[in-house]
């Protein structure tokens, strides 16, 4: 392939035969690698996979997770199998740490938003050169950090994509990092505060006992955990510590995990807490050490001190400082999506109610901020949020979390059919369960007859 693109060089363009060992099950495609250098300190690697035949005329860009500087080959394979031309980027660095940002402000900008935008622009140019025509429609698909990238694209580069799929977005990057510190400080206040992992199921089972039936169906999943007023004090030991109870310090630590992060001076919420139902995976945030994504954010981006200690964090002064330093570079909290909506863009956002890494109410907070900024009617035409009962971080969990979210987004963008319900699937003990996911704030309600494992026997209603 001979092609000249500003600030970019194609380093490789190789045909990959159908059924090649490393790409089992995929059709033949052209694998293009390119390096983008929008600044003198940039070194952004991208790959574009182009179907050799039966291209559907569309382009899909895949998002990243955490600080990871690597291609999403799995995501590109999925897109390719559906006929898409697909692309992914390492966001301008290698590895899973934010240490790359120390002393390299341009690389931080590349990670935060520039690599994604540059990839979209260059990928479209390469697709156009390869097929002789531009993609007729373009999609972004990402979860977690990829969900943050998704919202950043809609906010900052509304012309890049026609449809955006944003899963569990870490859009409030500084807030979710502060939440990780909040939890770590709670469970490591002293040795007595630490909740050993073998007690997670104890707390989880108590939550289900208290709240599972609130939605009318006792199925091991909370349809809307915000209705669950669970207090872990019910598990407090009457006598000595044992696997069947929580000590008083452990009760206080559990309460902190559920609680919102609060500024001690202003009493304003910095970030919401985890929801009841998330307990089985508390070890990520409440484990032996501070969650690495948050640790790296404060060490290498905010305080620029590799020796920084999370125990010193002040939720008033340090939080204000963090937001000033970031200044909207990584954070994607801007609710003004008017330009994206005006050009016909559609945003489908989803988040698991049992997410143990990014508090699910964060997605609700962002959705509500957009509604407040632009009006509910305008938002419903262009943006819908689906909360997934029982789903963990970007997938998994005890709920019906096997989802095809791309198809309803395609229907919305290409056929004008807005999603009114999305079917989730899960197989439990060789028995299939389907449930409808409803656009927020609606919830799924059992009709009162028929199988509680069949989505057809549920309807979406206002809470």
N, C-alpha and C positions, 0 to 999 in steps of 0.2 A: 504494500500500500504506500503510495506516494502522496503526501498531504502536508501542507504547511499551515500550522496553527500557531497564532501568537502565544508566546510564553509557554509553549508545550513542545515536547519532542516524543515521537513514537519510537519506543525502544524495541518493540517486537510486534509482529503480526503473523500469527501462525494458524494454519488450519488444524482443527481437532476432529478426527474421524468419529463417527457415531460408535458408541460402545467402547471407546478407549478406556483402558483400565482405571485411570484416575477419575474418569467422568462417566462411570457406569450408568446406563439408562438414559443418557442424554443424546439428542440428535447432533449431527455434525454442526460445528460452528467455527467461526473465526475468532481467535483469542487475541485481542489487541492490548498491549501494555503501553502506557505513556507516563511521562514524568512532566509535571506542571511546575513552573517556577514564576508565579506572579510577583514575587519579591526576591531580592538577592539571597535571603535566608530561607527561602521556601524549597522544599523537596517533596512534592506531593506525588505519590504514585497512584495510578488508577488502572483498572482493567475494564474493558468493554467486551462483552461476549455477544457475538452477532450470529444468529441462525443462518446457516447456509441456504436453507429453503424454508418455505412456509412461515416466513416472518409475519406476525400479526399486525405489523405497521405501528407497533407501540413500543415505548421505552419505559423501563422501570429502573430506578436507582435504589440501591439498598443502603440502609443506615448501619451505624456501628454501635458497639456497646462499651460502656465505661470509658476508660482512657485508651482502649485498645487501638493500636495502629496496625491494622491487618485487613485484608480483603474478606468480604463475606461470601466465600465460594458457595456455601450452602444456599444462601439467599439467591445468588445469581443462577444457580442450578435450577431452583424452583421456578424462577422467572423464565429461564430459557425453555424449560419443559412446557410452559404455557404459551410459547411462541414469541416471547418478548425479546428485544435487544435489552441487555442489562448491563449495569455498571456498579462498581464499588471502589472505594478509596481507602488508603491507610491514614487519611486525614493529615498527612505530612510528617509522620514519625513512625518509628517501630516500637513494638513492645506495649505493655499494659500499664505503664507508669506515667505520671505527669511530670517526671523529672526533666523531660525534654523542654519544658516551658521555662526552666530556670535560666535567665539571661537571654531568652529568645522570644521576645514579644511577638514577632511576626509569625513564628511557629504556633504560638498560642492562638493567634487570630486564624491561622490556617485550620487548626483543630476545631475552633469554635464555630466557624461558619464559612470561611473562604474556600476551603477544600471542597465542600459539598457543592457550592455554587459553581466554582470553576469546573468541577467534574461534570455537572449538568450541561454547562455551555459547551465544553469540549466534546463530551460524549455525543451530544446532538449533532455537532459538526462532523464527527467521524461516522455516525450512523447515516447522515445525509450523503456523505461521500461514498460510503460502501454500497448503499442501495439506490442512490440516485434520487432519493426523495427523503424529506424530513419525516420524523415520526409524527403521526396524526394526533397522538395524545401521549402525555407523559405522566408517570406516577412516581411518587416517593413512598417507600415502604420501610419503616424502621420502628424499633421498640427500645425503651429505656433511653440511653444516650441517643439512639436513633430516633426516638420520639421527640427528644429535645431538638435534634437537627430538623425534624419535620416541622415543628412549630417555628423554628428560626427561619426556615425557608419561606413559610407562609407569610411571616412578618416582614422579612427583609428583602426577599427575592420572589415576589408574588407571581412573576412571569415564568418561573422555572418549571412549575408543575401544574397540571390540570386537576389532579387528584392526589391527596396526601393521606396516607394511613399512618397515624401516630399512636403507637402503643406505649402505655405506662410512661409518659414522657417525663424525663428528669429536667423539665424546662426551668424550674426554680433550683438551679444547680447549687447555689450558695445556701438556700434554705434546706435542701435535702442533705447537704453536707453538715449543716448545723444540727439537723435532726439526728444524724449518726453520732455526733459528739454528745448530744443530749442523752441518748440511750447509753452510750459507753460510760459517761459520767455517772449515770444512775446505777448501772450494774457493777461499777467498780468504785463506788463511793468508799467502800471498805470490803474486806473479804466476806462479810456476812451478807452483803447485798447481791452477790453474784447468784444468778439462778442457773443451776446445773441443767444441761440439756435433757437429762432424763425426767425433769419435771415439766417440760413443755407439753407433753401429751396430757399430763394431769390437768393443766390449765385449759388446754383445748377441749378436753372432754367436759369440763365444768361449764365452759362457754356454751357448748352444744346442749348440755342438759338445761341450761337456763334459757336459751334463746332459739334453739332450732325450730320449735313449733310456732314461733311468732308469725311466720309467713303462711301458716295453714298446712304445711307439709313437713313432716319430720323425716328428713332425708340426709342429715349430716352436712347440710350447707345452709348458710345464712343468706337469704335473698337480699336483705338490706341490713348489714351489720350496724348501721347508725341507729337502728331501733333497739339494739341490744345494750341494756344498761347493766353490764356485768361488772361487778366489783370483786377483785381477787381476794378480798378479805374473807370471803366465805371459805377459802382454803387455808386460812391461817391455823397453824398448829396450836392445839390446845395444851400441849405439853412439850415434849422434846421434838427436835427436827426428825423428819422421816420422809421417805419417797412419796408418801400419801398426803403431804401438806406443805405449805409455804411458811417460812419463818416471817416474823414481822418485817425485817428489812427486805426480804424477797417480795413481800406483798407491796411495799412501797416502790420497789424497783419495777414491778409489773405495772403498777398504776402509772408510772412515768412513761413506760413504753406505749401505753394506750393514749397518754395525754399529749396535747399539742405542745410544741415548743413555744414558750412564752417569753417575751422580753420582760425582765424583772422590773424595769423602770416604767415603761409605757403600758404594760399588761397586754400588748397587742400580740397576736399570733404571728410567729415567724414561719412555722411549718406545722401541718397537722400530724397527729400520731398515727400509729398502726391501728388497724381495726380488729375487733374480736373476730376470731377465725384464722388469724395469721400465725398463731402460736407455734405450730410445728416447725417453722423455719426461723424462729427468733435468733438462732445461733449466728446468723449473718451479721446482724447489727448488735446483738447482745452477747457475742462470743468473747473469747479471751482478750481480744485487742480491738482497737478502733477499726471500723470498716475502711478498707484500703483506699477506696475512691475518695472518701471524705478526707482521709489523712493526707493524701497527695494534693488535694485541692488547697488545703490550708498550708501545707509545707512548701509547695513549689509555686503556687499561683498567688496566694494572698500574702502570706508572711515572708515567703522567699527565704525560708530558713529550714534546712533539712533536719535540724535538731528540735524543731517545734514540738511541744508536748500538749496533747489535747486537754489534759487536766487543768491547764491554765486558761482555757477559753472562757471569755466573758460574753454572755448572750446579749448584752446591751452594746457596749463599746466595740467589741470585736465584730459583731454582726454588722453594725453600721460601717465599720472599716472595710469589711469584706465586700459589701455591696458597692462601696465607693471604688475600691480597687478593680473589681470586675467591670463595673460601669456598663453593664449590658453586653459584655463580650461573650461570655458563655451563657449567662442567664437569658432566657427567652420568655420574659414575663409580659411583654407588650400585648395588650388586648386588642389593639387596632388592626383588625384583619380586613379592613374595608377594601383595600386595593386588591387583595386576593379574591374576595367575594365579587367585586365589581367585574373582574375579568372572567367570572364564571367558575372559579375554583371551588372544589368540594373537599372538605376536611372531615374525615371519619376518625374519631379518637376512641380508644378502648383502654380499660384498666381493670385488673383483677381486684375484687374486693378483699381478697386475702393476700394481697401483695405484701411481702415481708421486707422489701428493700426501699421502694418509693411509696410513701403513704398514699392510698387510693384517693382520699379526699383532696389531694393536691390537684388531681384532674378535675374534680368538681369545682374547686376554687377557680381554676383557669377558665373553665367553661362559663361559670357565672360572671367572671370579669368581662368576658367578651359580650355576653348578653347585656350586661350593664352598660357597656360602651356603645353597642350598636343596635340594641333592641331585639327582643325575642323573635319577632316575626322575621326579621332579616337573617338572624342567625340560623333559624330552623331551615331556611332555604339553602343554606350552604355548609352548615356545621352541625354534626350530631355526635354525641358522646354515648358510648355503650359501656356500662359497668358490668363486669362479669362475676357473678356470685361464685365464691369458692376458688377462683383462679388465683394463682400466685403471681410471681413476677414474669410477665410476658408469656406465661403458659403454666401448665402443670396445676397442681393443687387438687382439691377434692370435688370441685365443681365440673360442669360440662364445658371444659376449656379447649376442646379441639374445635377450632373455628376456621372457616373460610371467610376472611374479611375483605379479601381483594375483590371477589365477585360482586358483593353488594356495592362496593365503591365504583367498580366498572359500570354497573347498572345505573348508578347515579350520574356519573360523569358522561357516559356515552349514550344513555337512553333516557335520562331525566327522571329515573325512578328512584326517589329518595327511600332509604331503608327505614321501614317501620318496625321490623323485627328481624333478628339474625339468629339462626339456629345453632346452638352449641351442642356438642356430642361428647359422651364419655361412656366407656365400657367398664362396668363394675361387676366383677365375679362372673364374667361371660354374659352379662346382661347389658343391653344397650340402654342408655338414658339420653334423651334429647330434651332440651329446654330452650324456650325463646329468650333471647336477650332483647331488652327494650331500650329505646332511646331515652336517656335521662331527661326528666326525673321519673319517667314511668318505671314500673316494676312488673314482673310476671306474677300473676295470681292464678292459683288453681281454680278451675271452674266448679269443683265440688264433686265431679263424677268422672269416671274413666281412669286411665292409668296415670299415676304421678311420674312415670318414666317417659311419657309421651308429650312432646311439645304441643301437640294439637289440643291437649286438654288444659292448656294455660292461655291466658289472655293478658295483654299489656294494659295496665290501668294506671291512673294517677295515684301517687302514694297517699 
